[in-house]
């Protein structure tokens, strides 16, 4: 196994983890948000950093040129009429912060 294969596997695992974080958090509205938020806090993220991951334009304004999870955002807006994932994850963050 070469170093390139190992690197490729690590990148693929990380990508899958990040995707699953948002998918699980959205599909199972409830306790899974708390688990994802707990993990984000354990990694040292602040609420604003989490907001940036979910929607950079929400932090830096509508003219910000980048998106992190635009496909997820567009799908959820089409399905629910809002970016439900962001709302639920930030609500879980606030609940966890209030209980700390």
N, C-alpha and C positions, 0 to 999 in steps of 0.2 A: 504494500500500500504506500503510495507516495504522499508527500506533504500536500500536494494539490488535491488529492482525493480526500484527505482528512479535512482540509480547509473547505472544500466543497460541501462535505457532509455537515460540518459545523454551521456553515452559512445556511444550508437548507433546513437544518433543525431549528435554527434561530428564526428563520422566516416562517416556518410552520408554527412555532410557538407564538410569535406575534400575531399571526392570523387567528390562531385558536383562541388567544386571549380575547380578542374583540368578538369573535363569533360566539364563543361560549358565554361571554358576558351579555351579549344581546339575545341569544336564543333562550337563555334561562334567566329571565328577569327575576331578580330576587337575590338569594344568598351568593350566587356565583359572582355577582358584582362586588360583593364584599370581599371575596377571596382575591379577585383581581386587583382591587384597590389596596388590600392589605399587602399584596406582593409589591405593588408600585411604591407604597410607602416604605416597605422594608428595603427596597432598592434605593431609597433616598430621594424619590421624586417629590416635588412640591405640587400643590394643586394646579398652579399655573403651568408647570411643565407637563402635567397630565392633560390639561386643556389644550396645550400646544400640540401634543401628540394626536389628540382627537380631532382638532380643527385649528390649525395655525391662524386662519383668518379671524377666528374668535378672539385671539389674543392680540394680534397685530393689526386688525382692521381688514375691511373687505378688499383693499387693494393689495394685500399680501400675495405674492405670486406662487407660493407653494401649497401643496396639499399632501397629507400623509396617508390618509385612508379614504380617498375621494370615492372609490367604487362603493365601499360600505356606506358612506354618507348618502350617496345618490340612491342606492337601493332602499335604504331605510326611509328616506324622505318620500320616495315613491310609494312604499308600502304603508307607512304610518302617517305621512304628512308632516313628519318632523324627523330630526336626527336623534332618534330615540336612544341609541347607544350612548351618545354623549350625555344626554340628560340623566339616564339611569346610572351611569358610572360616576358622574359628579355628585348625584344624590347619595350614592353609596359612600363616596369620599366624605361628604358632609356628615353622614350618620356615624361613620367610623371616627371622624375627628371630634364629634360631639361626645362620643362615648369614651374617648381617651382620657 
